[in-house]
């Protein structure tokens, strides 16, 4: 593969769960940080109008002049929208509340489900991983992310309604695979807000692992005070306090993810 070809083939992961408050943005920010820490060039696309991934990577509101809204609505190149973060090798396309109107504005556009994919495909920067932090819904923004992605990473909170929501999300992924993106797969499911003192948490874990098998990561993300403090300081937990249990869990998750990616690459090259 030539250098020019490599620039156009990042591994694109959509971090998705239509339920809010499940650790989706925390997972995006800290997984991206861990990947950058081992030398990968990583781009986070903040595709949630709340803009929490931008805040969590230290991009305050005054520094979000060019955003993911401009990328999908105004055809602004990703190279112009991407900003450096404090983490070497980690870049972000930030988001603002303007993105909340994008779904309505995209309705009348041709190939509206592919707006994000088209802009990622046009990018000439050699990112190795692109992580898309999706909004907590299954609307047109999330469909754009799924149409652009190679695979989906699902953060799943260990609570009663988790499995019900997960089945809905899996049906949406299947619909996108059938109609928009035949290459889309589930990269993995990560259990978040894990409390080993709670027997119900263990029951949810057993149910999810029993149904999805090795799609569920061994790494589980615990409830952790230091991790919840980190975004208010504009830092990933891995930078804020690398010794905390949450940071260690995300390092383990990144290691597992990279191992899966290597195995997938071997399988594809052998096929």
C-alpha positions as CSV (number, residue, x, y, z in Angstrom):
1,X,0.0,0.0,0.0
2,X,1.4,3.4,-0.9
3,X,1.6,6.3,1.5
4,X,-1.1,8.1,-0.4
5,X,-3.4,5.1,0.0
6,X,-2.7,4.8,3.7
7,X,-3.8,8.4,4.2
8,X,-7.2,7.5,3.0
9,X,-7.7,4.3,5.1
10,X,-8.0,5.2,8.8
11,X,-9.8,2.7,11.0
12,X,-13.1,4.4,11.9
13,X,-14.9,3.5,15.1
14,X,-18.3,5.0,16.0
15,X,-18.8,5.1,19.8
16,X,-22.6,4.6,20.1
17,X,-25.3,4.2,22.6
18,X,-28.7,5.9,22.2
19,X,-29.0,6.2,26.0
20,X,-27.3,9.2,27.6
21,X,-25.1,9.0,30.7
22,X,-23.6,5.6,29.9
23,X,-19.9,6.7,29.7
24,X,-19.9,7.1,25.9
25,X,-17.9,10.4,25.8
26,X,-15.7,9.3,28.6
27,X,-14.9,6.1,26.6
28,X,-14.2,8.1,23.4
29,X,-11.9,10.6,25.1
30,X,-9.9,8.1,27.2
31,X,-9.6,5.4,24.5
32,X,-8.4,8.0,22.0
33,X,-5.9,9.2,24.6
34,X,-4.6,5.7,25.3
35,X,-4.3,5.0,21.5
36,X,-2.3,8.2,21.0
37,X,-0.1,7.3,24.0
38,X,1.1,4.2,22.2
39,X,2.0,6.2,19.1
40,X,-1.2,6.1,17.0
41,X,-2.3,9.3,15.2
42,X,-5.9,9.7,16.4
43,X,-8.8,12.0,15.4
44,X,-11.9,12.4,17.6
45,X,-14.9,13.7,15.8
46,X,-17.3,15.3,18.3
47,X,-20.6,14.5,16.8
48,X,-22.7,15.3,19.8
49,X,-24.3,18.8,20.0
50,X,-23.5,18.8,23.8
51,X,-19.8,19.0,22.8
52,X,-18.7,17.1,25.9
53,X,-15.8,15.4,24.1
54,X,-14.5,18.8,23.1
55,X,-14.7,20.0,26.7
56,X,-13.1,16.8,27.9
57,X,-10.1,17.3,25.6
58,X,-9.6,20.9,26.7
59,X,-11.3,22.8,23.8
60,X,-13.4,25.5,25.4
61,X,-16.3,27.2,23.7
62,X,-14.3,30.2,22.5
63,X,-12.0,27.9,20.6
64,X,-14.6,26.1,18.6
65,X,-14.7,28.3,15.5
66,X,-14.8,25.5,12.9
67,X,-16.8,22.5,14.0
68,X,-18.3,19.2,12.9
69,X,-21.4,21.2,11.9
70,X,-19.2,23.0,9.3
71,X,-17.8,19.7,8.1
72,X,-21.1,18.0,7.3
73,X,-23.2,21.1,6.3
74,X,-20.6,23.4,4.7
75,X,-18.2,20.9,3.3
76,X,-15.4,22.3,5.4
77,X,-12.4,20.0,5.1
78,X,-11.5,18.0,8.2
79,X,-8.0,19.4,7.9
80,X,-9.4,22.9,8.7
81,X,-11.7,21.7,11.5
82,X,-9.3,19.5,13.4
83,X,-7.5,21.0,16.3
84,X,-4.5,19.7,18.3
85,X,-5.1,18.7,21.8
86,X,-2.7,18.6,24.8
87,X,-2.2,14.9,24.0
88,X,0.5,14.4,21.4
89,X,-0.9,12.7,18.3
90,X,-4.5,13.3,19.3
91,X,-6.7,15.8,17.4
92,X,-10.3,16.7,17.6
93,X,-13.0,18.2,15.4
94,X,-15.1,20.0,18.1
95,X,-18.8,20.4,18.3
96,X,-21.2,23.1,19.5
97,X,-24.9,23.3,20.0
98,X,-25.2,24.4,16.3
99,X,-25.0,20.7,15.5
100,X,-28.4,20.1,17.0
101,X,-30.0,21.7,13.9
102,X,-27.9,19.6,11.5
103,X,-30.3,16.7,11.3
104,X,-33.1,19.0,10.1
105,X,-30.9,20.8,7.7
106,X,-29.5,17.5,6.2
107,X,-32.9,16.1,5.4
108,X,-33.1,17.8,2.0
109,X,-29.5,17.0,1.0
110,X,-28.6,14.4,-1.5
111,X,-26.9,11.3,0.1
112,X,-27.6,12.8,3.5
113,X,-26.6,9.6,5.3
114,X,-23.1,9.8,3.8
115,X,-22.2,13.5,4.6
116,X,-19.7,12.5,7.2
117,X,-18.2,9.6,5.3
118,X,-17.6,11.8,2.2
119,X,-15.7,14.3,4.3
120,X,-13.6,11.7,6.1
121,X,-12.8,10.0,2.7
122,X,-11.6,13.4,1.3
123,X,-9.2,14.0,4.2
124,X,-5.6,13.8,3.3
125,X,-4.2,13.5,6.8
126,X,-2.9,10.1,7.8
127,X,-4.9,9.3,10.9
128,X,-4.7,5.7,12.0
129,X,-7.8,5.8,14.1
130,X,-10.9,8.1,13.8
131,X,-13.3,7.8,16.8
132,X,-16.7,9.4,16.4
133,X,-18.5,10.4,19.6
134,X,-22.2,10.0,18.7
135,X,-25.2,11.8,20.2
136,X,-27.4,9.9,22.6
137,X,-30.0,9.1,19.9
138,X,-30.4,7.1,16.8
139,X,-31.2,10.0,14.5
140,X,-29.5,11.2,11.3
141,X,-26.2,12.2,13.0
142,X,-25.7,8.7,14.4
143,X,-26.8,7.2,11.1
144,X,-24.0,9.3,9.4
145,X,-21.5,8.0,11.9
146,X,-22.6,4.4,11.3
147,X,-22.5,4.9,7.5
148,X,-18.9,6.2,7.8
149,X,-17.6,3.7,10.4
150,X,-15.8,0.4,9.9
151,X,-17.0,-0.8,13.3
152,X,-19.1,0.2,16.3
153,X,-17.9,0.3,19.9
154,X,-20.8,0.2,22.4
155,X,-20.4,1.4,26.0
156,X,-23.0,-0.4,28.1
157,X,-23.9,0.8,31.6
158,X,-24.4,-2.0,34.1
159,X,-28.1,-1.3,34.9
160,X,-31.5,-2.8,34.4
161,X,-32.6,-1.2,31.1
162,X,-29.2,-1.7,29.4
163,X,-30.1,-4.9,27.6
164,X,-33.4,-3.5,26.3
165,X,-31.6,-0.5,24.8
166,X,-28.8,-2.6,23.4
167,X,-31.2,-4.8,21.4
168,X,-32.7,-1.7,19.8
169,X,-29.2,-0.4,18.9
170,X,-28.2,-3.8,17.4
171,X,-31.3,-3.7,15.2
172,X,-30.2,-0.2,14.0
173,X,-26.7,-1.5,13.2
174,X,-28.2,-4.3,11.2
175,X,-30.4,-1.9,9.3
176,X,-27.4,0.3,8.5
177,X,-25.3,-2.7,7.4
178,X,-28.1,-3.9,5.1
179,X,-29.0,-0.6,3.6
180,X,-26.0,1.8,3.9
181,X,-22.7,0.2,4.9
182,X,-22.2,-3.6,4.4
183,X,-18.8,-3.5,6.0
184,X,-20.1,-2.3,9.4
185,X,-19.5,-4.6,12.3
186,X,-19.5,-4.5,16.1
187,X,-15.9,-4.1,17.3
188,X,-16.9,-4.6,20.9
189,X,-19.1,-3.9,23.9
190,X,-17.5,-2.3,27.0
191,X,-19.2,-2.5,30.4
192,X,-19.2,0.9,32.1
193,X,-20.0,2.2,35.6
194,X,-19.2,-1.2,36.9
195,X,-19.7,-1.7,40.7
196,X,-18.4,-5.1,41.8
197,X,-20.1,-4.6,45.2
198,X,-23.5,-4.6,43.5
199,X,-24.8,-8.2,42.8
200,X,-27.1,-6.8,40.1
201,X,-24.0,-5.5,38.2
202,X,-22.7,-9.1,38.1
203,X,-26.0,-10.3,36.8
204,X,-26.0,-7.8,34.0
205,X,-22.4,-8.7,33.1
206,X,-23.3,-12.4,33.0
207,X,-26.3,-11.7,30.8
208,X,-24.4,-9.6,28.3
209,X,-21.4,-12.0,28.2
210,X,-23.8,-14.9,27.8
211,X,-25.5,-13.4,24.8
212,X,-22.7,-11.6,23.1
213,X,-19.8,-13.8,24.1
214,X,-16.3,-12.6,23.1
215,X,-17.7,-9.4,21.6
216,X,-17.7,-8.1,25.2
217,X,-14.3,-6.8,26.3
218,X,-12.6,-8.3,29.4
219,X,-11.9,-4.8,30.6
220,X,-14.7,-3.2,32.6
221,X,-14.8,0.5,33.5
222,X,-15.5,1.0,37.2
223,X,-17.4,3.8,38.8
224,X,-14.6,6.2,39.7
225,X,-14.6,9.6,41.3
226,X,-11.4,10.8,39.8
227,X,-12.6,9.9,36.3
228,X,-15.8,11.9,36.8
229,X,-13.7,14.9,38.0
230,X,-11.4,14.9,34.9
231,X,-13.7,16.6,32.3
232,X,-14.2,19.7,34.6
233,X,-10.4,20.1,34.3
234,X,-10.5,19.7,30.5
235,X,-8.4,16.6,30.7
236,X,-8.9,12.9,30.0
237,X,-8.7,10.7,33.1
238,X,-5.4,9.2,31.8
239,X,-3.8,12.7,32.0
240,X,-5.7,13.9,35.1
241,X,-4.8,10.8,37.2
242,X,-3.2,7.9,35.4
243,X,-3.1,5.9,38.7
244,X,-6.9,5.9,39.2
245,X,-8.8,2.7,38.6
246,X,-10.7,4.2,35.7
247,X,-7.6,5.2,33.8
248,X,-6.0,1.8,34.3
249,X,-9.2,0.2,32.9
250,X,-9.1,2.3,29.8
251,X,-5.5,1.4,29.2
252,X,-6.5,-2.2,29.4
253,X,-9.4,-1.6,27.0
254,X,-7.0,0.1,24.5
255,X,-4.7,-2.9,24.7
256,X,-7.6,-5.3,24.0
257,X,-8.9,-3.2,21.2
258,X,-5.5,-3.1,19.5
259,X,-5.1,-6.9,19.9
260,X,-8.5,-7.4,18.2
261,X,-7.4,-5.0,15.4
262,X,-4.2,-7.0,14.8
263,X,-6.1,-10.3,14.7
264,X,-8.6,-8.8,12.3
265,X,-5.8,-7.5,10.0
266,X,-4.3,-11.0,10.0
267,X,-7.6,-12.6,9.1
268,X,-8.2,-10.2,6.3
269,X,-4.7,-10.6,4.8
270,X,-5.0,-14.4,5.0
271,X,-8.4,-14.4,3.3
